[in-house]
């Protein structure tokens, strides 16, 4: 049941403006690294687009070469 609710929540969230803005800045790589980066406002910066929930970034999209760059750096 929780899995179904997570899928529905993801589908609903993917229609929000903030997700659409993130998708526009994405590099298209489906690989992510789990992180915990607090105090990060949502928005575009030199290190990429930060999609944060209550100013916390939990996932960082990997670069096309597999590396993970800075998180929330201007």
N, C-alpha and C positions, 0 to 999 in steps of 0.2 A: 504494500500500500504506500509506503514512504517513497519507494522508487517511482511510482506513478505520479505522486504529488510533486516530486522533484522534476520529472519530465514536463509536467504541466507548468510548473513555475518557470522553468527554463524557456519554454515556448512563449509564455506571457512576457518574460523579461526581454526576450530577443526582439520584441516589437517596440521597446521603449526608445526614446530619442537618444539617451546616453549610450545604449548598446549600438545603435545605428552609427553614432559618431565614432565609437571605438572601431567598428567594422570598417569604416571608411579609412582609418589609419592603420589597419592591420597589414602585416606582411604576407598573410595567407598561409603561414605555417601552422599546422594543427597541433604542434608540440608545445607544451607549457612546462614550467617548473614551479613547484609549490614554494611560496615565499610567505613571509609575514612582514609587511612593511607598513608601519603605522604612520600617522600624520602625513598622509599623501592626498592632496586634493585632486579631484578628477579633472582631466583635461590633457591637452597636447603639450608636450615638452620635447626637448632635444633627445631624451632617452626613449621616447615613444609616447603613446597615449596611455594614460593611467585611467583604468576603469576601477574605481574604488567604491566600497560599500562602507559608509560611515567613516571615511578617510583612511581605510585600511585596504591595501592591495594584497590579495592572497595568491594570485597566479601571475607569472611573468611569461609572456610569449617568447619562445626561443627565436634567435635569428636563423636565417636560412642555412647558415653553416653549423648550427647546433649550439652555438655559444649563447650565453645569457648576459646581456649588458646591464648597465646601471638601471636602477629603479627610482623613479621620481627625481631625476636630476634635470635641472634647467640649463 
